[in-house]
Amino acid sequence: MDEEELRCYVKAGEIAARVREYAAHIVRPGMKIIELVENVENKIRELGGQPAFPCNVSINYEAAHRTALINDELSIPDDSVVKIDVGVHINGYIADTAVTVSFNPKYEDLLNAVELALSKALNVVGNGVRFIEIGKIVEETLKSHGFKPIKNLSGHSLDRFIIHAGESIPNHKDILSMKKFKAGKAYAIEPFGTDGKGYVEEHNLITIYALWKTGKIKGLSANEKKLLDAIRSRFKTLPFSERWLVDVFNNDIVLLRNTLERLWKKRIIWGYPILVEASRGMVAQFEHTVVVLEKEVIVTTKLK
């Protein structure tokens, strides 16, 4: 990793940290999620970054992958637990961070346990450390407080314009996770905890997409080609929301959604279903991004 790459990772992290705290401050019961995500995404741009993915607002038993649709009427419920996942990039170099806000004191112990698990995990990250050590600490911490990790969600390596860059950092003691952290690479450390069964399943609603096929594609309609060109030029391989494409067909939402669906069915773009806890248990999430160097680890998303 050269100096410019590191500078971009650090700058993205500084912005992401500020935006995460801003989001936690403004979220409130009764607030429409579209207001929250648009405020978050606009704040990223205002501070000099670009969203690395649509702001995720996952409520109660939802764990990940909900963002607002165009004209979304969904509001933050009373007594809810809200996960806010923020992504920022500078020239493709990504910071990924998340916070959970509870409007129900019943779940404060869950939030505290997951935040503690993240803190303990960060203390172990280092060049040459095996991923399984992170999973072991997360699982032990959560179980000692009466909760479970979500075993089929994990942290991940990051690369330029790639959120999930091929390596997974488990949230449990996974004996198959023997890979090691490497100097010169960035990673998202991302514990999820629950009072439920400890795994997620897919909901049928998709609100986030990403480019799947990157080569030349034949046989597209004019509208499909127009939308695909916009996706490639604006987002490259980063995830996106339909909200960010509303101008492509002059605010024709039906045409936009129909064309997105056709690209998805042709497997040109990938859809990320909302992920929900299998037993509808409550879910909390905290996340930081780290850059691993030879002799130190920089937590880029810690508030300065």
ZIVEN-V329379 format. One record per residue. N is the residue number from 1. RES is the residue in three letters. PHI is phi in radians with two decimals (none if undefined). Layout:
n->N res->RES phi->PHI
n->N res->RES phi->PHI
This chain:
n->1 res->MET phi->none
n->2 res->ASP phi->-1.53
n->3 res->GLU phi->-1.11
n->4 res->GLU phi->-1.19
n->5 res->GLU phi->-1.07
n->6 res->LEU phi->-1.10
n->7 res->ARG phi->-1.03
n->8 res->CYS phi->-1.16
n->9 res->TYR phi->-1.05
n->10 res->VAL phi->-1.17
n->11 res->LYS phi->-1.11
n->12 res->ALA phi->-1.03
n->13 res->GLY phi->-1.14
n->14 res->GLU phi->-1.08
n->15 res->ILE phi->-1.15
n->16 res->ALA phi->-1.05
n->17 res->ALA phi->-1.09
n->18 res->ARG phi->-1.14
n->19 res->VAL phi->-1.24
n->20 res->ARG phi->-1.01
n->21 res->GLU phi->-1.16
n->22 res->TYR phi->-1.06
n->23 res->ALA phi->-1.08
n->24 res->ALA phi->-1.11
n->25 res->HIS phi->-1.35
n->26 res->ILE phi->-1.60
n->27 res->VAL phi->-1.14
n->28 res->ARG phi->-2.75
n->29 res->PRO phi->-1.04
n->30 res->GLY phi->1.58
n->31 res->MET phi->-1.30
n->32 res->LYS phi->-1.21
n->33 res->ILE phi->-1.15
n->34 res->ILE phi->-1.16
n->35 res->GLU phi->-1.14
n->36 res->LEU phi->-1.12
n->37 res->VAL phi->-1.18
n->38 res->GLU phi->-1.23
n->39 res->ASN phi->-1.10
n->40 res->VAL phi->-1.12
n->41 res->GLU phi->-1.14
n->42 res->ASN phi->-1.21
n->43 res->LYS phi->-1.13
n->44 res->ILE phi->-0.99
n->45 res->ARG phi->-1.14
n->46 res->GLU phi->-1.05
n->47 res->LEU phi->-1.53
n->48 res->GLY phi->1.80
n->49 res->GLY phi->-1.91
n->50 res->GLN phi->-2.27
n->51 res->PRO phi->-1.07
n->52 res->ALA phi->-1.46
n->53 res->PHE phi->-2.89
n->54 res->PRO phi->-1.08
n->55 res->CYS phi->-0.97
n->56 res->ASN phi->-1.57
n->57 res->VAL phi->-2.23
n->58 res->SER phi->-1.91
n->59 res->ILE phi->-1.93
n->60 res->ASN phi->0.99
n->61 res->TYR phi->-1.38
n->62 res->GLU phi->-1.28
n->63 res->ALA phi->-1.79
n->64 res->ALA phi->-2.89
n->65 res->HIS phi->1.38
n->66 res->ARG phi->-1.75
n->67 res->THR phi->-2.27
n->68 res->ALA phi->-1.30
n->69 res->LEU phi->-1.46
n->70 res->ILE phi->-1.06
n->71 res->ASN phi->1.02
n->72 res->ASP phi->-1.12
n->73 res->GLU phi->-1.72
n->74 res->LEU phi->-1.14
n->75 res->SER phi->-2.06
n->76 res->ILE phi->-1.21
n->77 res->PRO phi->-1.28
n->78 res->ASP phi->-1.09
n->79 res->ASP phi->1.01
n->80 res->SER phi->-1.67
n->81 res->VAL phi->-2.02
n->82 res->VAL phi->-2.08
n->83 res->LYS phi->-1.63
n->84 res->ILE phi->-2.10
n->85 res->ASP phi->-1.95
n->86 res->VAL phi->-2.06
n->87 res->GLY phi->-2.17
n->88 res->VAL phi->-2.29
n->89 res->HIS phi->-2.30
n->90 res->ILE phi->-2.07
n->91 res->ASN phi->0.94
n->92 res->GLY phi->1.61
n->93 res->TYR phi->-1.58
n->94 res->ILE phi->-1.86
n->95 res->ALA phi->-2.08
n->96 res->ASP phi->-2.26
n->97 res->THR phi->-2.58
n->98 res->ALA phi->-2.55
n->99 res->VAL phi->-2.44
n->100 res->THR phi->-2.01
n->101 res->VAL phi->-2.07
n->102 res->SER phi->-1.93
n->103 res->PHE phi->-1.81
n->104 res->ASN phi->-2.38
n->105 res->PRO phi->-1.05
n->106 res->LYS phi->-1.02
n->107 res->TYR phi->-1.84
n->108 res->GLU phi->-1.08
n->109 res->ASP phi->-1.10
n->110 res->LEU phi->-1.11
n->111 res->LEU phi->-1.06
n->112 res->ASN phi->-1.10
n->113 res->ALA phi->-1.17
n->114 res->VAL phi->-1.21
n->115 res->GLU phi->-1.13
n->116 res->LEU phi->-1.14
n->117 res->ALA phi->-1.05
n->118 res->LEU phi->-1.13
n->119 res->SER phi->-1.04
n->120 res->LYS phi->-1.16
n->121 res->ALA phi->-1.12
n->122 res->LEU phi->-1.09
n->123 res->ASN phi->-1.20
n->124 res->VAL phi->-1.73
n->125 res->VAL phi->-1.02
n->126 res->GLY phi->-3.07
n->127 res->ASN phi->-0.99
n->128 res->GLY phi->1.58
n->129 res->VAL phi->-1.33
n->130 res->ARG phi->-1.33
n->131 res->PHE phi->-1.01
n->132 res->ILE phi->-1.02
n->133 res->GLU phi->-1.15
n->134 res->ILE phi->-1.17
n->135 res->GLY phi->-1.03
n->136 res->LYS phi->-1.08
n->137 res->ILE phi->-1.17
n->138 res->VAL phi->-1.06
n->139 res->GLU phi->-1.10
n->140 res->GLU phi->-1.09
n->141 res->THR phi->-1.14
n->142 res->LEU phi->-1.14
n->143 res->LYS phi->-1.15
n->144 res->SER phi->-1.17
n->145 res->HIS phi->-1.82
n->146 res->GLY phi->1.58
n->147 res->PHE phi->-2.15
n->148 res->LYS phi->-2.12
n->149 res->PRO phi->-1.31
n->150 res->ILE phi->-1.54
n->151 res->LYS phi->-1.27
n->152 res->ASN phi->-1.76
n->153 res->LEU phi->-2.16
n->154 res->SER phi->-2.64
n->155 res->GLY phi->-1.28
n->156 res->HIS phi->-2.83
n->157 res->SER phi->-1.27
n->158 res->LEU phi->-2.12
n->159 res->ASP phi->-2.50
n->160 res->ARG phi->-1.12
n->161 res->PHE phi->1.09
n->162 res->ILE phi->-2.28
n->163 res->ILE phi->-1.27
n->164 res->HIS phi->-1.89
n->165 res->ALA phi->-1.68
n->166 res->GLY phi->1.89
n->167 res->GLU phi->-2.01
n->168 res->SER phi->-1.97
n->169 res->ILE phi->-1.88
n->170 res->PRO phi->-1.25
n->171 res->ASN phi->-1.81
n->172 res->HIS phi->-2.60
n->173 res->LYS phi->-1.35
n->174 res->ASP phi->-1.61
n->175 res->ILE phi->-1.17
n->176 res->LEU phi->-1.52
n->177 res->SER phi->-1.59
n->178 res->MET phi->-1.73
n->179 res->LYS phi->-1.17
n->180 res->LYS phi->-2.11
n->181 res->PHE phi->-1.13
n->182 res->LYS phi->-2.12
n->183 res->ALA phi->-1.06
n->184 res->GLY phi->1.55
n->185 res->LYS phi->-2.17
n->186 res->ALA phi->-1.95
n->187 res->TYR phi->-2.49
n->188 res->ALA phi->-1.80
n->189 res->ILE phi->-1.78
n->190 res->GLU phi->-2.54
n->191 res->PRO phi->-1.25
n->192 res->PHE phi->-2.05
n->193 res->GLY phi->-2.19
n->194 res->THR phi->-2.65
n->195 res->ASP phi->-1.72
n->196 res->GLY phi->-1.75
n->197 res->LYS phi->-1.26
n->198 res->GLY phi->1.78
n->199 res->TYR phi->-2.65
n->200 res->VAL phi->-1.94
n->201 res->GLU phi->-2.34
n->202 res->GLU phi->-1.47
n->203 res->HIS phi->-1.52
n->204 res->ASN phi->-1.45
n->205 res->LEU phi->-1.57
n->206 res->ILE phi->-2.00
n->207 res->THR phi->-2.13
n->208 res->ILE phi->-2.31
n->209 res->TYR phi->-2.28
n->210 res->ALA phi->-2.65
n->211 res->LEU phi->-1.11
n->212 res->TRP phi->-1.90
n->213 res->LYS phi->-1.72
n->214 res->THR phi->-1.89
n->215 res->GLY phi->-1.47
n->216 res->LYS phi->-1.27
n->217 res->ILE phi->-2.14
n->218 res->LYS phi->-1.75
n->219 res->GLY phi->1.38
n->220 res->LEU phi->-1.58
n->221 res->SER phi->-1.25
n->222 res->ALA phi->-1.06
n->223 res->ASN phi->-1.19
n->224 res->GLU phi->-1.10
n->225 res->LYS phi->-1.14
n->226 res->LYS phi->-1.07
n->227 res->LEU phi->-1.21
n->228 res->LEU phi->-1.10
n->229 res->ASP phi->-1.06
n->230 res->ALA phi->-1.14
n->231 res->ILE phi->-1.07
n->232 res->ARG phi->-1.12
n->233 res->SER phi->-1.28
n->234 res->ARG phi->-1.51
n->235 res->PHE phi->-2.11
n->236 res->LYS phi->0.91
n->237 res->THR phi->-1.78
n->238 res->LEU phi->-1.46
n->239 res->PRO phi->-1.13
n->240 res->PHE phi->-2.57
n->241 res->SER phi->-1.98
n->242 res->GLU phi->-1.01
n->243 res->ARG phi->-1.03
n->244 res->TRP phi->-1.45
n->245 res->LEU phi->-2.17
n->246 res->VAL phi->-1.12
n->247 res->ASP phi->-1.42
n->248 res->VAL phi->-1.06
n->249 res->PHE phi->-1.98
n->250 res->ASN phi->0.93
n->251 res->ASN phi->1.15
n->252 res->ASP phi->-1.45
n->253 res->ILE phi->-1.18
n->254 res->VAL phi->-1.10
n->255 res->LEU phi->-1.10
n->256 res->LEU phi->-1.04
n->257 res->ARG phi->-1.17
n->258 res->ASN phi->-1.12
n->259 res->THR phi->-1.24
n->260 res->LEU phi->-1.01
n->261 res->GLU phi->-1.11
n->262 res->ARG phi->-1.16
n->263 res->LEU phi->-1.11
n->264 res->TRP phi->-1.19
n->265 res->LYS phi->-1.14
n->266 res->LYS phi->-1.45
n->267 res->ARG phi->1.06
n->268 res->ILE phi->-1.50
n->269 res->ILE phi->-2.06
n->270 res->TRP phi->-1.92
n->271 res->GLY phi->-1.81
n->272 res->TYR phi->-1.84
n->273 res->PRO phi->-1.11
n->274 res->ILE phi->-1.04
n->275 res->LEU phi->-1.80
n->276 res->VAL phi->-2.16
n->277 res->GLU phi->-1.12
n->278 res->ALA phi->-1.06
n->279 res->SER phi->-1.76
n->280 res->ARG phi->1.09
n->281 res->GLY phi->-1.31
n->282 res->MET phi->-1.25
n->283 res->VAL phi->-2.21
n->284 res->ALA phi->-2.19
n->285 res->GLN phi->-2.52
n->286 res->PHE phi->-2.36
n->287 res->GLU phi->-2.65
n->288 res->HIS phi->-2.33
n->289 res->THR phi->-1.81
n->290 res->VAL phi->-2.16
n->291 res->VAL phi->-1.96
n->292 res->VAL phi->-1.64
n->293 res->LEU phi->-1.98
n->294 res->GLU phi->-0.99
n->295 res->LYS phi->-2.16
n->296 res->GLU phi->-2.71
n->297 res->VAL phi->-2.19
n->298 res->ILE phi->-1.77
n->299 res->VAL phi->-1.52
n->300 res->THR phi->-1.22
n->301 res->THR phi->-1.75
n->302 res->LYS phi->-1.33
n->303 res->LEU phi->-1.16
n->304 res->LYS phi->-1.39
